[in-house]
């Protein structure tokens, strides 16, 4: 009997030791799942190619001894290590051929002896130690200089990238390098831009590859008032014995000179609907028509209709600009829609961009005049409702074809001592200058 008791005690002792080391559990007892947390590296950490990554994992289980847990380390689903002892750590050598530059997911999977499982993951970026992970941003700009009518074209298809084909490389543009990107990232490599002010500008290009790496470069272009050779499809217009140059501003094509067509009548008479185009020359002097263009009452200019945007006395293919078309011109030069819709003086320097520089055809100081648009407005003056000629060198008045009411119409006025553009409704019996606008195709 004693021998049997001794053998039984020995067996129980061995069983207790085994259960202590390996775990003996009632199969009806619910298994708590293990918990896995990667404590290093952190999400988004960057490492230089060849640098060691210390991977540390915290694994725990409420009802199974830690030394019965197994932790497996994966990099992009490739198993790099199997760890069975705490602390669970692994030193990843990024020089490995399987670790390229770019984004990689590190994943840790913990399992227990009862098939419990948990995992955690972080993403890290491996960068080259010589910058080869970034694209090479480059572009062609044509032309390198021009005027406000010049459309500058850029092409970033000469860029390159170690990861992506040029087709997949994304680019965006900043036309003034002012820190605010003017376009969103896109795979289209070409773009165009037209400036509203003279000056030298830096065009910036940022290229981005599929790995998220970027590169930026810039080139300068010069915008001047000179070099404006007219609209792209018509540089000059012959009309009733006179030649008019053209100027392209945004998507509009304007005559560059005030219209001078018809038979001069004395300023003491009103123009009449008699089948003949009648005009005024300031102070009844034809030299003034040669220099500043003629002056017309609104109804004469419109050929006695009220149709908005009508040809009127303009050449075929051209028309009297509407109030809206004048607003489009002003906004092209920098005015906001809200400013353009206001009455009286509006904007900042848009009037200066329309006025000829200097004092040949304007009274000093001719404030803010740059003629940056090439419009070349002259201080032609007007003939008022009391039949007097006034304001030569001080003002440039322009009719629109837009009616305000049965006695008035919208007009524009530039002043020698103001940089804005004046918008108001004036009586149609006033005689102002006329600029013709080319019909849109």
Secondary structure by P-SEA (a helix, b strand, c coil): caaaaaaaaaaaaaaaaaaaacccccccbbbbbbbbbbcccccccccccccccbbbbbbbbcccccccbbbbbbcccccccccccccbbbbbccccccccccbbbbbbbbbcccccccccbbbbbbbbcccccccccccccccccccccbbbbbbccccccccccccccccccccccccccccccccccccccccccbbbbbbbbbbbccccccccccbbbbbccccccccccccccccccbbbbbbbcccccccccccccccccccccccccccccccccccccaaaaacbbbbbccccccccccccccccccccccccccaaaaaaaaaaacccccccccccccccccccccccccccccccccccccccccccccccccccccccccccccbbbbbccccccccbbbbbbbbccccbbbbbbccccbbbbbbbbcccc
